Amino acid sequence: MWEKIPATAHALSLSSHVIFTLPGTVFVAFTTAVVQVGWFGVASVAFVNVYTELAPSEEEVEAGEGSGALGVAMVSLLLALYWGWQVFSNVAYVTTCGSVASWYFYPASVEKGCACFKPVVWEALGRACTASFGSICAGSLLVAIVQTIGAILRHIELKAREEGNLAFILIACCFRCAFSFLEALLEMFNEWAYVYVAIYGTSFTTAGRAVLRMVNEEGLMTILQSIVADRVVSYGVFFGTLVGGASGFCAMYALYGTHAFDAPAVGVAPALLLSLLLAHTCLRPVHAAIRTSLVCFAEAPSVLRTRDEKLHAAFVELQVKPDPNAPQTATAVGVPVAQPGAMV
């Protein structure tokens, strides 16, 4: 992974510059974060009301009679909660991808407007909320279904722990681990598919085939490059959260002096939570910009030379290298590029 660090540094620098040029993407990310919080509040009220209406009485509980309608309703509400949460987040993600793609292919469009009112961002948001909304909902639904099944498995595991049933605990843990892996895999696949949705306005299935074609033709270079960049963004969120928590404690100390040590969690916990939300929301567009720049390079590598010659050279250096075992075959970071019709 060391050889990918120089290209990652260039990609992060360029992506951060693009997001700084298009601050509307961060504004959209903050707006969707607020909407997500509101959606969670609506879902919580719905959970309480449904449980109040459908919960079994004490007599039914003593008789061992449960409410099947309550279980179905709770699972449906949980699915709706996860689905809406994913949709709002992915709308902001696709908006950023569309804006960065416009910068890549049509740099003049970025110069129009000012600050958060640049038309290129609002046009990308309009496409995400209209033409691409069905694709966003389709990919989000797949992840939401897996998340709902994972929540059900966690509930089964907790019940098994209360009853001391070791067999059910082990089975639930194994299934929960498998679905956690599947959830992470789907989320990663969706992120790449949404880039194609934002660039070309394709359906979700067509975008999925484009991702498979990219892996087939480019090998794992693009995905491995993004993994290194993701680590750096994660470190940014982590240290931003620590700085926010320290700032919260310093504010408490300035207000209450040594009494701040009596209950430090009162001032630190809200500051940590707010800092985590702010850091994640601010760096989420950078995360999307990196993936978009990598996909754009995979689709049209020559265009990047006119945007950033150093980054183009770094990407080219990583993209094609001679394989000592097969000197006639182009490789992507040591992974042979498959012939047409073959799979990597």
URPE-V733018 format. One line per field, one symbol per residue. ss: DSSP state (A for helix, B for strand, O for the rest). psi: psi as a letter, one per 30 degrees, with the letter a starting at -180 (. if undefined). burial: I if it has 9 or more other ideal C-beta (glycine too) atoms within 8 Angstrom, else O. A space follows every 10 residues. Layout:
# URPE-V733018
ss = ???
psi = ???
burial = ???
This chain:
# URPE-V733018
ss = OAAAAAAAAA AAAAAAAAAA AOOAAAAAAA AAAAAAAAAA AAAAAAAAAA AAAAOOOAAA AAOOOOOAAA AAAAAAAAAA AAAAAAAAAA AAAAAAAAAA AAAAAOAAAA AOOOAAAOAA AAAAAAAAAO OOAAAAAAAA AAAAAAAAAA AAAAAAAAAA AAAOOAAAAA AAAAAAAAAA AAAAAAAAAA AAAAAAAAAA OOOAAAAAAA AAAAAAAAOO AAAAAAAAAA AAAAAAAAAA AAAAAAAAAA AAAAAAAAAA AOOAAAAAAA AAAAAAAAAA AAAAAAAAAA AAAAAAAAAO AAAAAAAOAA AAAAAAAAAO BBBOOBBBBB BBOOBBOOOO OOOO
psi = feffeeeeee eeeeeeeeee fiffeeeeee eeeeeeeeee eeeeeeeeee eeefklleee eefgkljeee eeeeeeeeee eeeeeeeeef eeeeeeeeee eeeefiffff fkakbggkfe efeeeeeefd egeeeeeeee eeeeeeeeee eeeeeeeeee eefgjeeeee eeeeeeeefe eeeeeeeeee eeefeeeeef glleeeeeee eeeeeeefag eeeeeeeeee eeeeeeeeee eeeeeeeeee eeeeefbfff feiffeeeee eeeeeeeeee eefeeeeeee eeeeeeeeei efefefejee eeeeeeefek kkjffiffkk ljhfjkkllk flk.
burial = OOOIIOIIOI IIOIIIOIIO OIIIIIIIII IIIOIIOOII OOIOOIIOOI IOOIOOOOOI IOOOOIIOOI IOIIIOIIII IIIIIIIIII IIIIIIIIII IIIIOOOOII OOOOOOOIII IIIIIOIIOO OIIOIIIIII IIIIIIIIII IIIIOIIOII OOOOOOOIIO OIIOIIOOII OIIOOIIIII IIIIIIIIIO OIOIOIIIOI IOOIIIIIII IIIIIIOIII OIIOOIIOOI IIIIIOIIIO IIIOOOOOOI OOOIOOIIOI IIOIIIIIII IIIIIIIIII IIIIIIIIOI IOIIOOIOOO IIOIIIOIIO IOIOOOOOOO IIIOIIIIOO OOOI
